[in-house]
């Protein structure tokens, strides 16, 4: 597991709250410090389980 600092992009800023155990997709910044980027999408635990079941992500994820 990698820990990075992300910024919620404008489209999701007022609609999405990031919680513990959420899985997010991050687009790293091409400039500045490494380990930072924009949060593109958030998946909750049930959504991650569905992705595993449908084999979109590995089962050991």
C-alpha positions as CSV (number, residue, x, y, z in Angstrom):
1,X,0.0,0.0,0.0
2,X,1.3,3.4,-0.9
3,X,0.4,6.6,1.0
4,X,0.2,9.7,-1.1
5,X,-1.3,13.2,-0.7
6,X,-4.1,14.0,-3.1
7,X,-6.3,16.9,-4.0
8,X,-9.9,16.3,-4.9
9,X,-10.5,17.7,-8.4
10,X,-13.1,20.4,-8.9
11,X,-15.8,18.1,-10.4
12,X,-15.9,15.9,-7.2
13,X,-14.9,18.5,-4.6
14,X,-18.4,19.2,-3.2
15,X,-19.9,15.7,-3.9
16,X,-17.3,13.3,-2.5
17,X,-16.0,12.7,1.0
18,X,-12.9,10.5,1.3
19,X,-13.0,8.1,4.2
20,X,-10.7,5.5,5.7
21,X,-10.5,2.3,3.7
22,X,-11.7,4.0,0.5
23,X,-9.7,3.1,-2.6
24,X,-8.9,6.1,-4.9
25,X,-7.5,6.6,-8.3
26,X,-4.8,9.3,-8.3
27,X,-3.2,11.0,-11.3
28,X,0.3,12.1,-10.2
29,X,1.4,15.6,-10.9
30,X,4.1,16.1,-13.4
31,X,5.6,19.0,-11.4
32,X,6.4,19.6,-7.7
33,X,7.0,17.0,-5.0
34,X,6.7,13.3,-5.7
35,X,3.8,11.5,-4.0
36,X,1.2,14.1,-4.8
37,X,-1.6,14.2,-7.3
38,X,-5.3,14.7,-8.1
39,X,-7.9,12.3,-6.9
40,X,-9.9,11.2,-10.0
41,X,-12.3,8.7,-8.5
42,X,-13.2,7.0,-5.1
43,X,-14.3,3.4,-4.6
44,X,-15.9,2.3,-1.4
45,X,-15.4,-1.2,0.1
46,X,-18.4,-2.8,-1.5
47,X,-17.4,-1.4,-4.9
48,X,-13.9,-2.8,-4.4
49,X,-15.3,-6.2,-3.6
50,X,-17.4,-6.1,-6.7
51,X,-14.4,-5.2,-8.8
52,X,-12.5,-8.2,-7.3
53,X,-15.5,-10.5,-8.0
54,X,-15.7,-9.3,-11.6
55,X,-11.8,-9.7,-11.9
56,X,-11.2,-6.1,-12.8
57,X,-8.6,-6.0,-10.0
58,X,-6.5,-8.8,-8.5
59,X,-8.1,-10.8,-5.6
60,X,-5.1,-10.1,-3.4
61,X,-5.6,-6.3,-3.7
